[in-house]
Amino acid sequence: MHGSHRRWLLAAFAAVCLAVTFAACGSSDSDSGSSGSGGGSTAAAGSGGDGGAKKVDEKTIGWVDGTLAGSFQQRIYQAGKDAIEHVGWKVKTVDTKGDPAAAAAGVSSLVNSGVDGIIMSAVTPSTARAGLLQAKAKGIPVLMVGSAVDDSLDESLDLTYIGGDEVALTRPLGDLMVRRLRRGDTVGMLTTTALASAVQRTDALKAQLEEAGIRVAPPLETGFDFTAGVRNASSLLNQNPDLTAIVPIFDLWTAATVSAIKSAKKPVKVYSFYADAVNTPLMRKNPQIIDGLTDGTMISASYVAVDRLLDHFANGAEISAEGVEPYEYAEITTETLPPGNQNGPVSQGDAARPFYEKWATEYGVPAN
């Protein structure tokens, strides 16, 4: 099993390298200094002296995150922040902490502060429409990474989503559950209709399980806090005495679900999303409860976003998701958990390496 996991990771890295080769064609604002290897200000865009590498002026990139309290969000953010600083740019961060009003104010604040580009993660565009219209009017490119959000405004606001595919992410988890559960078993779900990613995951998993003859109890609408997770997981256990498993559609609820199951002292399994810095140690401590997770190489989305911004600023390239290689997704069991407390199956260093090497060649940014 370990060998098959290693082969999957190697294939994932190959896909990332291929993408790099062909790529190009309350809330508070916090500044982070230019601590990346690219140094401070660089020469204006144009041919450089090192093998014809293009140079890009120092830029400031705004990052708007739905909730940095989430471990997956931290994974995406830390990779993006590291990449931005690596090329010698600055980062202005807005953590909305799940507050739609903070998203609207945050984007407007970044635009008014004069950022050169914006990356959003887990923020529904409609909640920040006014600020995004300002960004569009000023020609500030906006990219979206992380979990999927409502894409109805993408075209009108010139937004580019390069995050993962929620249905593809869900498929390995469904495959694992179909193998380990039996026809007639009952599964409960904690979900929310507030975010597109949750709706897509819930619908895809429900269809896959029901097709295999596994009953899915009505999913419960759940708030994002731990208390709401415990309360609704307990409700699922009480309302379905024959429950076999619970699926917290968001990783934020995994620990809460485990707590509810322990309190109820019932032999119910948990299947969830992301082998992250929270779920990985949680699964190691509770292998009899957490039976499987699903995850993938989505951390590379942050590097792709910076790569697209570099191409845009250096070469005037239009920002789009065209040519982005699909991410790799796989089930995670106790035998294939990431090492230590690594946040995800691919380490930040391994994900960054091919991009840093590419930027060293194309833009003269030291790879180390």
C-alpha positions as CSV (number, residue, x, y, z in Angstrom):
1,M,0.0,0.0,0.0
2,H,2.8,2.4,0.8
3,G,4.4,1.6,-2.6
4,S,1.1,2.5,-4.4
5,H,0.9,5.7,-2.5
6,R,4.4,6.7,-3.4
7,R,3.7,5.9,-7.1
8,W,0.6,8.2,-6.9
9,L,2.8,11.0,-5.5
10,L,5.4,10.6,-8.2
11,A,2.6,10.7,-10.8
12,A,1.3,13.8,-9.1
13,F,4.7,15.5,-9.2
14,A,5.0,14.6,-12.9
15,A,1.7,16.2,-13.6
16,V,2.8,19.4,-11.7
17,C,6.1,19.5,-13.7
18,L,4.2,19.0,-17.0
19,A,1.9,21.9,-16.0
20,V,4.9,24.1,-15.3
21,T,6.5,23.2,-18.6
22,F,3.5,24.2,-20.6
23,A,2.1,27.0,-18.4
24,A,2.6,30.5,-19.7
25,C,0.8,30.6,-23.1
26,G,-12.4,41.4,12.1
27,S,-10.6,41.3,9.1
28,S,-7.4,43.2,9.0
29,D,-4.8,43.9,6.3
30,S,-1.3,42.8,7.1
31,D,1.8,43.6,5.1
32,S,4.5,41.0,4.8
33,G,8.0,42.1,3.8
34,S,9.9,41.1,0.7
35,S,11.6,38.2,2.3
36,G,11.7,35.9,-0.8
37,S,14.8,35.0,-2.6
38,G,13.9,37.4,-5.4
39,G,15.1,40.3,-3.3
40,G,13.5,43.8,-3.3
41,S,12.7,45.8,-6.4
42,T,13.8,44.3,-9.7
43,A,14.2,45.8,-13.1
44,A,11.2,46.7,-15.3
45,A,9.7,43.9,-17.3
46,G,11.8,43.1,-20.3
47,S,14.8,41.1,-21.3
48,G,17.2,40.5,-18.4
49,G,20.9,39.8,-18.5
50,D,20.7,36.2,-17.3
51,G,20.1,34.1,-20.4
52,G,17.3,36.5,-21.5
53,A,15.2,36.1,-18.4
54,K,12.4,38.6,-18.0
55,K,12.5,40.8,-14.9
56,V,9.4,42.0,-13.1
57,D,8.9,45.1,-10.9
58,E,8.1,44.6,-7.3
59,K,4.4,44.0,-6.9
60,T,1.9,43.9,-4.1
61,I,-0.6,41.0,-4.1
62,G,-3.8,41.1,-2.0
63,W,-4.9,37.7,-0.6
64,V,-8.5,37.4,0.6
65,D,-9.3,34.2,2.5
66,G,-12.6,32.9,3.6
67,T,-11.2,31.6,6.9
68,L,-7.6,31.1,7.8
69,A,-8.7,29.1,10.8
70,G,-9.3,26.1,8.4
71,S,-6.3,23.8,8.0
72,F,-6.8,23.4,4.3
73,Q,-7.1,27.1,3.9
74,Q,-3.8,27.4,5.7
75,R,-2.2,25.0,3.3
76,I,-3.3,27.0,0.3
77,Y,-2.4,30.3,1.9
78,Q,1.0,29.4,3.2
79,A,2.0,28.1,-0.2
80,G,0.7,31.2,-1.9
81,K,2.3,33.6,0.6
82,D,5.7,31.8,0.3
83,A,5.5,31.9,-3.5
84,I,4.6,35.6,-3.6
85,E,7.5,36.5,-1.3
86,H,9.9,34.2,-3.1
87,V,9.6,36.3,-6.2
88,G,10.3,39.5,-4.3
89,W,6.7,40.7,-4.0
90,K,4.7,41.8,-1.0
91,V,1.5,40.3,0.4
92,K,-1.5,42.1,2.0
93,T,-3.7,39.6,3.7
94,V,-7.4,39.8,4.6
95,D,-9.0,37.0,6.6
96,T,-12.7,37.3,6.4
97,K,-13.3,34.7,9.2
98,G,-16.4,33.6,7.4
99,D,-18.0,37.0,7.4
100,P,-19.4,38.1,4.0
101,A,-19.3,41.7,5.0
102,A,-15.6,41.4,5.7
103,A,-15.1,40.0,2.2
104,A,-16.8,43.0,0.6
105,A,-14.9,45.5,2.7
106,G,-11.6,43.6,2.4
107,V,-11.5,43.5,-1.4
108,S,-12.4,47.2,-1.6
109,S,-9.7,48.1,0.9
110,L,-7.1,46.2,-1.1
111,V,-8.2,47.9,-4.4
112,N,-8.0,51.3,-2.7
113,S,-4.6,50.5,-1.3
114,G,-3.2,50.0,-4.8
115,V,-2.5,46.3,-5.0
116,D,-1.4,45.0,-8.3
117,G,-3.3,41.7,-8.2
118,I,-5.7,39.8,-5.9
119,I,-5.9,36.1,-5.0
120,M,-9.1,34.9,-3.3
121,S,-9.6,31.6,-1.6
122,A,-13.0,30.2,-0.4
123,V,-14.7,33.6,-0.9
124,T,-17.9,33.6,-2.9
125,P,-17.6,36.5,-5.4
126,S,-21.1,37.8,-4.9
127,T,-20.2,38.7,-1.3
128,A,-17.4,41.0,-2.6
129,R,-19.0,42.2,-5.9
130,A,-18.6,45.9,-5.3
131,G,-14.9,45.6,-4.6
132,L,-14.4,43.2,-7.5
133,L,-16.1,45.6,-9.9
134,Q,-13.6,48.2,-8.7
135,A,-10.7,45.8,-9.4
136,K,-12.1,45.1,-12.9
137,A,-12.4,48.9,-13.6
138,K,-8.7,49.4,-12.5
139,G,-7.5,46.4,-14.5
140,I,-6.4,44.5,-11.4
141,P,-6.3,40.7,-12.1
142,V,-8.2,38.5,-9.7
143,L,-7.6,34.7,-9.4
144,M,-9.3,32.2,-7.2
145,V,-7.8,29.2,-5.6
146,G,-8.9,26.6,-3.0
147,S,-12.4,25.1,-2.8
148,A,-14.9,25.8,-5.5
149,V,-17.3,28.8,-5.1
150,D,-20.3,30.0,-7.0
151,D,-19.0,30.8,-10.5
152,S,-22.0,32.7,-11.9
153,L,-20.1,36.0,-11.7
154,D,-16.7,34.8,-13.1
155,E,-17.2,36.0,-16.6
156,S,-18.8,39.4,-15.9
157,L,-16.1,40.2,-13.3
158,D,-13.1,38.7,-15.2
159,L,-12.4,36.1,-12.4
160,T,-10.2,33.1,-13.1
161,Y,-10.6,29.9,-11.0
162,I,-7.7,27.6,-10.9
163,G,-8.7,25.5,-7.9
164,G,-9.6,21.9,-7.7
165,D,-12.6,19.9,-9.0
166,E,-14.9,19.0,-6.1
167,V,-16.5,16.1,-7.8
168,A,-13.2,14.6,-8.7
169,L,-12.0,15.1,-5.1
170,T,-15.1,13.3,-3.8
171,R,-14.9,10.3,-6.1
172,P,-12.0,8.5,-4.3
173,L,-13.8,8.8,-1.0
174,G,-17.0,7.4,-2.5
175,D,-15.0,4.5,-4.0
176,L,-13.5,3.7,-0.6
177,M,-16.9,3.8,1.1
178,V,-18.5,1.6,-1.5
179,R,-15.8,-1.0,-1.0
180,R,-15.9,-0.9,2.8
181,L,-19.7,-0.5,3.4
182,R,-22.5,-2.9,2.5
183,R,-25.6,-2.5,0.5
184,G,-28.4,-1.3,2.9
185,D,-26.0,0.5,5.3
186,T,-27.1,4.0,6.3
187,V,-24.8,7.1,6.0
188,G,-25.3,10.5,7.4
189,M,-23.8,13.8,6.2
190,L,-23.0,17.2,7.7
191,T,-23.1,19.8,5.0
192,T,-24.1,23.4,4.1
193,T,-25.8,25.0,1.2
194,A,-23.8,28.2,1.8
195,L,-20.8,27.2,-0.3
196,A,-20.8,25.6,-3.8
197,S,-18.0,23.2,-2.8
198,A,-20.2,21.6,-0.1
199,V,-23.2,21.3,-2.4
200,Q,-21.1,19.7,-5.2
201,R,-19.5,17.2,-2.8
202,T,-22.7,16.3,-1.1
203,D,-24.6,15.8,-4.4
204,A,-21.8,13.7,-5.9
205,L,-21.2,11.5,-2.9
206,K,-24.9,10.9,-2.3
207,A,-25.4,9.8,-5.9
208,Q,-22.4,7.5,-5.8
209,L,-23.5,5.8,-2.6
210,E,-27.1,5.4,-3.5
211,E,-26.1,3.9,-6.8
212,A,-24.3,1.3,-4.8
213,G,-27.3,0.6,-2.7
214,I,-26.2,2.5,0.4
215,R,-28.9,4.6,2.0
216,V,-28.1,8.3,2.7
217,A,-30.0,10.0,5.4
218,P,-31.1,13.6,4.8
219,P,-28.0,15.7,5.1
220,L,-28.0,18.2,7.9
221,E,-27.3,21.9,7.4
222,T,-24.5,22.7,9.7
223,G,-22.8,25.9,11.0
224,F,-19.0,26.1,10.7
225,D,-18.1,26.1,14.4
226,F,-17.2,23.0,16.4
227,T,-20.3,23.2,18.6
228,A,-22.6,23.0,15.6
229,G,-20.6,20.0,14.3
230,V,-21.0,18.1,17.5
231,R,-24.7,19.0,17.8
232,N,-25.6,17.9,14.3
233,A,-23.4,14.8,14.4
234,S,-25.2,13.8,17.6
235,S,-28.6,14.5,15.9
236,L,-27.6,12.1,13.1
237,L,-26.7,9.4,15.6
238,N,-30.0,9.9,17.6
239,Q,-32.2,10.0,14.5
240,N,-30.7,7.0,12.8
241,P,-30.1,4.2,15.3
242,D,-28.8,2.0,12.5
243,L,-26.2,4.6,11.2
244,T,-23.0,3.0,9.9
245,A,-21.0,6.1,9.0
246,I,-21.0,9.9,9.0
247,V,-19.4,12.1,6.4
248,P,-18.4,15.6,7.5
249,I,-18.4,17.3,4.1
250,F,-15.9,19.9,5.4
251,D,-12.8,19.0,7.4
252,L,-13.8,21.6,10.0
253,W,-16.4,19.2,11.3
254,T,-14.3,16.0,11.4
255,A,-13.1,16.4,15.0
256,A,-16.6,17.4,16.1
257,T,-18.0,14.3,14.6
258,V,-15.4,12.1,16.3
259,S,-16.3,13.7,19.6
260,A,-20.0,13.0,19.1
261,I,-19.4,9.4,18.2
262,K,-17.2,8.9,21.3
263,S,-19.8,10.4,23.5
264,A,-22.5,8.2,22.0
265,K,-20.3,5.1,22.3
266,K,-21.5,3.8,19.0
267,P,-19.4,1.9,16.4
268,V,-19.9,4.5,13.6
269,K,-17.2,5.2,11.1
270,V,-16.1,8.7,9.8
271,Y,-15.2,9.5,6.2
272,S,-14.1,13.0,5.4
273,F,-12.0,15.4,3.3
274,Y,-8.3,16.4,3.6
275,A,-5.4,14.7,5.3
276,D,-4.5,18.0,6.8
277,A,-2.6,19.2,9.9
278,V,-5.7,18.5,12.0
279,N,-7.2,15.4,10.4
280,T,-3.9,13.5,10.0
281,P,-3.0,13.3,13.8
282,L,-6.8,12.9,14.5
283,M,-6.9,9.8,12.3
284,R,-3.7,8.4,13.8
285,K,-5.3,8.7,17.3
286,N,-8.7,7.3,16.2
287,P,-8.1,4.7,13.5
288,Q,-11.1,2.7,14.7
289,I,-13.4,5.7,14.0
290,I,-11.9,7.6,11.0
291,D,-11.8,5.0,8.2
292,G,-10.8,7.2,5.3
293,L,-10.2,10.7,3.8
294,T,-9.7,12.1,0.4
295,D,-7.1,14.6,-0.7
296,G,-4.9,15.6,-3.7
297,T,-2.3,17.9,-5.2
298,M,-4.4,21.2,-5.0
299,I,-1.6,23.0,-3.1
300,S,0.0,23.6,-6.6
301,A,-2.9,25.9,-7.4
302,S,-1.3,28.7,-5.3
303,Y,1.9,28.3,-7.4
304,V,0.0,28.3,-10.6
305,A,-1.7,31.5,-9.6
306,V,1.6,33.3,-9.0
307,D,3.0,31.8,-12.2
308,R,0.1,33.3,-14.1
309,L,0.6,36.6,-12.4
310,L,4.3,36.6,-13.3
311,D,3.5,35.8,-17.0
312,H,0.9,38.6,-17.0
313,F,3.2,41.3,-15.5
314,A,6.3,40.2,-17.4
315,N,4.8,39.4,-20.8
316,G,1.4,41.0,-20.8
317,A,-0.2,37.5,-21.0
318,E,-4.0,37.3,-20.5
319,I,-4.8,35.5,-17.2
320,S,-6.8,32.3,-17.7
321,A,-7.1,28.7,-16.5
322,E,-6.2,27.4,-19.9
323,G,-3.5,24.8,-19.9
324,V,-3.6,24.1,-16.2
325,E,-3.1,20.4,-15.7
326,P,-5.7,18.5,-13.7
327,Y,-4.9,17.9,-10.1
328,E,-4.4,14.3,-8.8
329,Y,-6.8,13.0,-6.2
330,A,-6.7,9.8,-4.1
331,E,-8.1,8.1,-1.0
332,I,-6.2,8.4,2.2
333,T,-6.2,5.6,4.8
334,T,-4.1,4.9,7.9
335,E,-1.5,3.3,5.7
336,T,-1.1,6.3,3.4
337,L,-1.3,9.2,5.8
338,P,1.2,12.1,5.2
339,P,4.3,12.0,7.4
340,G,4.2,13.8,10.8
341,N,1.9,16.8,10.8
342,Q,2.4,17.6,7.1
343,N,-0.6,19.6,5.8
344,G,-1.7,17.4,2.9
345,P,-0.2,14.5,0.9
346,V,2.2,16.7,-1.0
347,S,4.7,18.8,1.0
348,Q,5.0,22.5,0.4
349,G,8.6,22.1,-0.6
350,D,7.9,19.4,-3.1
351,A,5.0,21.4,-4.6
352,A,7.1,24.6,-4.9
353,R,10.3,23.1,-6.4
354,P,9.3,22.8,-10.1
355,F,7.8,26.3,-10.0
356,Y,10.9,27.9,-8.4
357,E,13.1,26.2,-11.0
358,K,10.9,27.5,-13.8
359,W,10.9,31.0,-12.4
360,A,14.7,30.9,-12.0
361,T,15.0,30.2,-15.7
362,E,12.3,32.6,-17.0
363,Y,12.5,35.5,-14.5
364,G,16.0,35.2,-12.9
365,V,14.6,34.5,-9.5
366,P,17.0,32.3,-7.5
367,A,15.4,28.9,-7.0
368,N,16.8,28.5,-3.5
